[in-house]
Amino acid sequence: MRTGIAGAAAATFAANRAQGAVRFGVHLKDGATRRGDLHESGSLRVRFPSPEDDGLSAMFVNAAGGIAGGDRFEIAVAAGEGARLTLTTAAAEKVYRAPVAFSSEVVAGSREENASKKNEGLVRSDRIAACPAAARLDIALKVADSAHLSWLPQETILFDRARIVRSFDIDLAEAASLLLCEIVVFGRAAMGETMRHGEFVDRWRMRRGGRLVFAETIRLDGEIGEKLARPAIAGGGCAIGTALIVPGDEALVERIREASESFGGEVGISAWNGFAMARFCAQDAARLRADMMTVLGRASTVPLPRLWLN
């Protein structure tokens, strides 16, 4: 009976989760970037504004209105040889509080418990287990030789008790170029909302010419608000960001450091393995976005999406 209740609860939870996927490629044709086959499913959509010069812009739209625990989204984009593509989002993505998911689990009894019941071995019983379910977002980007891809979404805002696991798998040809930025905001300071508890897992893997050149996984969970207050983590900041620039060298690093007096938050940048990376931390999203725009402007001639300027 209890197993039946757990199964029904799990089925109801799964039925109310949003799912979405977008997969497409672009290629160079007659000197301009053109879209190839496009696959959309669920609540995730992509739209293509008017072409800009020889490049193409794409904007992701989440018709679900945000991300909640248990949601699943997948994005896969490939830029063919010589193509130029800029990707952004229609608005800041909001990750809401994760609801509780139910599942049936098997519990093993101890030998003392078994002995008291005159049983040998393990006693098996069904129990309903409750836990918040994390949302998942998987992003795969592939860029061919002489192609350029800019991944410039608006910020991701995590509400209190939000849980999300995100992964980036980036596959670059040796002569490909990439401009990628991500901004994560914990809570909404302007509304007096803070993120105290939750989970944020961010896994990045980048290969260039088939060789792994960058790998990291960031994990913040439990008492996130208390952890962000620590000097070694965010020093009380509620907004963090990363910019990944390929190719990147010490000359680029120095060019960006020349703007250090204008930064409103903390910005650090270094270069290795043929790419550059900038890290950001600020007391609010507005200051971090301004710092990010300064760095991107010095790192590339690619114009920022118009939505960034509104």
Helices and strands as residue ranges (DSSP letters): H 2-15, E 19-29, E 32-42, E 44-47, E 56-62, E 72-79, E 84-89, E 93-95, E 100-108, H 111-116, E 124-132, E 135-143, E 148-151, E 156-158, E 163-172, E 177-188, G 189-191, E 193-194, E 198-208, E 211-222, H 224-228, E 239-246, H 250-257, G 260-262, E 266-272, E 275-282, H 285-299, G 306-309
